Amino acid sequence: NQSTSYPKPAARHGQSVIKLNDDSLMMLGGLKTKIFDDYWILKMTGEVWTWVQIKVNNKKWSNTQIWCNPACRVIYS
């Protein structure tokens, strides 16, 4: 098992995960006994991988159903 830092996201399913680069993933939303509208970055370097929660401003405008929408990374050149 890979060790990860605290704090870390609560257990869930249905989340969207996007590969940002070779060492980082972004996780959006999910569902368990409640709908999550949080955003996390997992930095996969070193012995202990690090979770970083992304602060969301104006949460009243956030998409509470992000967990059921597909996510992808688009790079414009």
Legacy VTK file of the C-alpha trace (Angstrom):
# vtk DataFile Version 3.0
C-alpha trace
ASCII
DATASET POLYDATA
POINTS 77 float
0.000 0.000 0.000
1.137 3.525 -0.830
1.304 5.895 2.176
-0.509 9.213 1.751
-0.623 12.387 3.834
-3.338 13.816 6.048
-5.709 15.499 5.615
-7.034 13.381 2.781
-10.398 13.119 1.032
-13.120 10.973 2.565
-13.811 7.564 1.002
-16.223 7.822 -1.944
-17.181 6.512 -5.368
-18.236 8.129 -8.629
-15.549 10.810 -8.444
-13.817 12.209 -11.519
-10.013 11.890 -11.651
-7.872 13.812 -14.123
-4.169 13.195 -14.773
-2.463 16.602 -14.609
1.066 15.333 -15.323
3.201 12.260 -14.576
3.258 13.084 -10.841
-0.164 14.646 -10.125
-3.856 13.763 -10.268
-6.878 15.977 -9.564
-9.963 14.431 -7.966
-13.378 16.111 -8.220
-16.496 15.343 -6.223
-17.897 11.899 -5.572
-20.648 10.296 -3.548
-21.033 8.199 -0.415
-23.708 9.015 2.141
-23.572 12.587 0.811
-22.595 14.329 -2.417
-19.074 15.768 -2.268
-18.307 19.041 -4.029
-14.648 19.146 -3.044
-11.504 19.207 -5.176
-8.161 17.588 -4.338
-4.701 17.266 -5.897
-2.633 14.123 -5.242
1.107 14.717 -5.631
2.667 11.307 -6.283
6.315 11.917 -5.382
8.467 10.771 -2.483
7.800 8.023 0.057
4.526 9.602 1.197
2.235 10.948 -1.505
0.621 14.277 -0.593
-3.061 15.276 -0.762
-3.768 19.010 -1.141
-7.342 20.292 -0.959
-8.148 23.062 -3.415
-10.035 25.973 -1.892
-13.225 26.778 -3.798
-14.524 30.335 -3.600
-18.253 31.082 -3.948
-19.321 27.487 -3.257
-22.952 28.512 -3.639
-22.229 28.618 -7.393
-20.293 25.337 -7.499
-21.593 22.308 -9.312
-22.823 19.955 -6.575
-23.380 17.258 -9.200
-19.770 17.324 -10.479
-19.419 13.692 -9.388
-21.744 12.483 -12.163
-20.178 14.521 -14.998
-17.274 13.133 -17.006
-14.046 15.079 -16.643
-11.102 15.438 -18.988
-8.022 17.579 -19.374
-7.836 19.716 -22.492
-4.536 21.261 -23.589
-4.654 24.067 -26.105
-1.529 24.878 -28.048
LINES 1 78
77 0 1 2 3 4 5 6 7 8 9 10 11 12 13 14 15 16 17 18 19 20 21 22 23 24 25 26 27 28 29 30 31 32 33 34 35 36 37 38 39 40 41 42 43 44 45 46 47 48 49 50 51 52 53 54 55 56 57 58 59 60 61 62 63 64 65 66 67 68 69 70 71 72 73 74 75 76
